[in-house]
Amino acid sequence: MNRYMPITGHDCNIPYLLIDTQAPVDVLHDAAAYRIRAVTQLLENFVEPENAGSHLVVLQELALVCTILLRDGCDLMDVTRRQLQERLSV
């Protein structure tokens, strides 16, 4: 596994956001969990009846925010999985 892996959420010829694949597993997991919780909390705000109609939301922008955070979280979880598999195979 390469030391640095570009995130997959943005198509670009020059990688600009990288994940350190040798970072400690707990750090990678915390970063992934943070992003996934952020999306969860954002979506839960739109489910609560008292928030319904209180804000005008452009669904395309909401979807973009969720997509970015979830892809980052998935990339981080993928690196975590690979690290754990490497440790188990040694």
Secondary structure, 3 states (H helix, E strand, C coil): CCCEEECCCCCCCCCCCEEECCCCHHHHHHHHHHHHHHHHHHHHHHHCHHHCCCCCCCHHHHHHHHHHHHHHHHHHHHHHHHHHHHHHHC
